[in-house]
């Protein structure tokens, strides 16, 4: 199933993703969110051709198999706390995957010791969190993948990420 707006928007349970941008293919979901994207806006691509990870690494996905998306955030100061949002996102991804998932700080999620997801944060006057999850297929040697419905996984991650973000903002 493609993660088009008509498939995703009715399933959302919070405010994240209410502004939703979708593409069959994109260089990077990070660049799909324009500078005026509202807090909680989400960009999803069925396939990324220029996905990247931390330290300039390449993020490879399988067209229609992986889950690649970004979320625009407008967090409050101090800016020095903004890097914590990577871990907030990693917790949301791990919780959505299930109890077998563990976080390798600051930005990886593992299942059975194999990387199944990565998180990348880009910050300027806002933070854009990019998330890639291997769903069904491990796209490179040594990687892992989760057996999940991409739509349910996306909805679950967004709901958990929003709750985690709200808790981070309030300090609770």
N, C-alpha and C positions, 0 to 999 in steps of 0.2 A: 504494500500500500504506500502510495506517495503521501508525503506529509503536507499536502496543500492546505491553504487556509480553511476551506470548507470541511476538511476532515479534522483539523486540529481545533479550531476556535470553539466549536460546541462542546468539546471535552475539557477545556481548561477550567480549573477550579479556583483560580486566584486572579490577580491583575497582571502577572507576568505573561507576556505573549499576546495581550489584547491588541497591541500594535504588532503585526506579524508580516514579515517579508519572506517570500519563498522563491526559490529558483531551482530549476532542474539541475543546473550546473553553475558553479561560481568559482572564481579564483579562491576566495576566502570569505566565509561568513562574517569575519571581522570587518571587512570592507563594505558589506551590504548595508550596514546600519549607518545612515547619514549622520552628520553632526547635530542635526535637530531631532534625532530619534528620542522619543520620550523614555523616561525611566521605565525599565521592564520590557522594552521593545525586544522582540526576538527575530532573528534572521536564521532561516534554515535552508540548507542546500542538500539536494539529494546526492550530489557529488561535488567535492572540492578538488580543484586541479592544482592549487597552490597552498594547501593546508600546511601549517607550520606548528612546531612545538617550541618548547623552551630552548634557549641557547641556539636558536636558528635551525634546529632540527626540522626535518620534513615530516609532516603527518600524512600518511597514506590511507586512503579509504577505498572501499569497494563500492562502485556505483549502486545505489539502492539498497546496500546492505548495512553500511555504517550509519551512525547518527551524528551529523555535524551541524552545530548551531552556535549562535552567539547571543548574548544578552547584554543590552546597554543598561548601565547603572549610573546614577547621579548621586554618589554617596556624600554624606556630610564630611566636613573636615574633622579631624586633621588628616591631611593627605598621607602622613606617615603610617596610618592604619590601613590604608587601601590595599596593600599587598595581602592582608589577612583574608580578603575576599576570595582569593584562589583556594584557600583551605575551606572556606564556607561552601564554595561550589563543589569541591572534592567530596565533602561530607554528604552533600545532596545527591551526588552521583552514586556514591557508595551505598547510601541508604536505599536509593531507588533500585539498585541492582540486587541487593539482598545481603543477608548475614555473611555470605562467603566472601564479600568484597572487603578489601582493606586499603587504607590510604598509605601511599608512600609519599610523604611530604616532600616538596610542597604541592605537587600538581599531578600526581599519577594515582590511578585506581587499579589495583591488582586483584585478580582472582586466581587462586592456586599458584601464586608467585609470578604470574604472567600479566603484563600490562594490557588492560582492556579499555582504559580510558585515559585521556589527558586533558588538562585544563591549561589555558593560556590567557593571561590578563594583559591587556594593553591599556595604559592610562595616559591621560592628558588632562583635559578639563572634565572628563568623565572616565569611567572604567568600562571597557568592553571585555566580557568574559567569553572566551571561545571554548567550546566543549566538543570533544570528539570521542565517540564510544564505538568500539568494534562490536557490531551486532551480527551474530550468525557466522561471520567469517573473520579469521585472523589474517589480516592483510600483509603481514611480514613474518619472517622466520622468528620464532621465539615469542611472538605476541599471543594474546589470548582473545577470546570473544565471549560475549554473553548470549545466551539463548533467550531472546525477549521479543515482544512485539514492539516495534519502533515507536508507534503512536503512544502506547501505554507508557513506555519508558520516558519519552519526551514529556508527557503530561506529568508524570510522577516526579521527574527531576525538577521541572519548573515549579511545581507546588512546593517541594521540599526546599528548593533554593530560595524561593520567596520567603518562606517561614524562617529559614536560616539567616537570610539577609535582614529581615525585620528584627530578629533577636540580636544580631550583630549591632544594628543601629541603636537599639535600646539598651544594649549591654546586659541582656537577660539570658 
